[in-house]
Amino acid sequence: MIHGRGRIRLLLLGAVALATVAIALAAYAGDVFQQPELDTVDARFTVRGEQTPPKNLVVVAIDDKTFDDLNLQWPFPRSVHGRLIDRLRSAGARVIAYDVQFSEPTEDAEDNALIDAAARSGRVVLAATEVADDGEPGVLGGREGLAAARARAGNTNFGADPGAVVRRVVYERDRLDSFAVAATEVAGGRPVRRSEFPEGGAPIDYFGPPGTVRHVSFSDVLRGRVPRRALEGATVVVGATAPTLQDLHPTPTSGDELMSGPEIQANAISTVTRGLPLATSSTALDLILIVLLGLAAPLAGARLRPLTTFAAAVAVGALFLVAAQLAFGAGLVVPVVVPLLALVMGAVGTLAVSYVTTAYERERVRDLFARFVPDRVVDDVIERADGLRLGGEESECTVLFSDIRGFTTFSESRPPALVIEVLNRYHSLMGEAIFGSGGTLVSYIGDGIIAVFGAPIAQPDHAEHALTAARSMLGPKLAEFNEWLSEQGHGDGFRMGVGLNSGPVVAGNIGSERRVEYTLIGDTVNTASRIEGLTKGTPHQLFVSESTHQLLDEGREDLVYVDELEVRGRERAVKLWSLKEPVDEATPEPAAVG
């Protein structure tokens, strides 16, 4: 059965779980953390490391070497591109994806040289960036020029993410198939279905940083310096890589560098050719991950300690990151930021609940023990108690019992309100004596008092503290009480009986989760009570047992041996001592509490 405090804790943890999941789901729905999430995808590429691209994927680079070799200015005459296409066709290229813009007509001879070369190949895909509303590409004069060249056009525009980073390849843009789709279909002869692409495009599965895909120089191919085997059966992307041509873009794998447009297209073509190996997780899976990680810490907090809960949350987060990376390696891109946000919020909220409930519990324990022990030891009690737990510990202690002689007769003839007033005054003064000597006030039983020295905080000289308290109670405190009674017109005052006994005691909290009391159990306690009872009918107000006497400093002259008396419940008589002279002097300063 869950007690009240446990129910409150569970309710608070439930509220944390609901709030965490709700906030995380709202962040997910609003795509609040789009940029950080994209950054984590980039990081996953880095962790995965460089992959080996296929040998039949080649970039023919219009690079600085090409400009040096050909001594031409950009744009090159189209007949030069036609000659390159013929070289690639002769080498057996599988598809020639030409990432160079041929949107404006030039001299007829130049245009015809390019168109004729493309037609001889029949496997050329030309880049288009300008597309009419009906999807007609602005390349070689449109559909008529493409038909003459037996070529296909593909849209080379990418939908860049924030920061202009190129991460995705789309099926089509502006009603024209993307460059990668067109090249894949020309190379493989198979249709690429629109249904293969998620809305917004598919992640490009980059092989690595710039230069990972094999590059050969445009001029080397044009002059026949590249072996046929390097181009036969290859998907060839031709395009500008020279920095002066400004076709460079940031990608997930380029880091501080930029990747050339042709190499980006080569990665995109390979991604489409391989059937889009990187897939984004479904919305259903995303929601499940967010809910599970949002609930992880509150669920753990319902059973584990705060530090253990925090460690568990860290472990869950680490395992989730490892799982996300493994999923990425297997081709699945799962969200990381929002699920981790849910985990962090749940963990922080759970720790906050633990802090609040622990603070409340500490105050409750403080309130409980402040009634029993001096203020200066309450904090030590709380630290050692580790919360308000049921159960006790055995300690060597000195137990003090006291009561007022004749108080029953006094109370019978007085109004109850007056009796309560008198008792409160008496207990207040006696409590000062007990607390002032480092004792723990266990309970009041009518006019009786039970106190212990040496518990819950151990005191090596507990017997000395107990005797100091007894002297204060019987001396100045009793005198102050009797003086007050006289001033109030309630009689001449009372005498007291006090019994001290030392030995093993089990001290601790007993009761239920709803009500707890600090108490003492053991033969030492029973004997102390009976020793106090033996003071009745004697001139002595204090009896000290032999076990207590043996613990006191040697050579004491303030105690006198009384007798060896029978104590009910014990097989052997008990030797008893009392104070040698009346206790009316000032109370000595108690020793420091151990």
Secondary structure, DSSP 8 states (H G I E B T S, - for coil): ---HHHHHHHHHHHHHHHHHHHHHHHHHHTTTTHHHHHHHHHHHHHHH------TTEEEEEE-HHHHHHH---SS--HHHHHHHHHHHHHHT-SEEEEEEE--S---HHHHHHHHHHHHHHS-EEEEES-B-TTS-B-STTSHHHHHHHT-EEEE-----BGGGB--EE-SEETTEEBHHHHHHHHHH-----GGGS-TT-EE----SSTT-SEEEEHHHHHTT-S-GGGTTT-EEEEEE-SGGG--EE--TTTTTS-EEHHHHHHHHHHHHHTT---EE--HHHHHHHHHHHHHHHHHHHTTS-HHHHHHHHHHHHHHHHHHHHHHHHTTEE---HHHHHHHHHHHHHHHHHHHHHHHHHHHHHHHHHTTTS-HHHHHHHHHHHTSS-SEEEEEEEEEEEEEETTHHHHHHTS-HHHHHHHHHHHHHHHHHHHHHTT-EEEEEETTEEEEEESSSS--TTHHHHHHHHHHHIIIIIHHHHHHHHHHHTS-S---EEEEEEEEEEEEEEEE-SS-EEEEEESHHHHHHHHHHHTTTTSS-SEEEEHHHHTTS-TT--SEEEEEEE--TT-SS-EEEEEESS---S---------
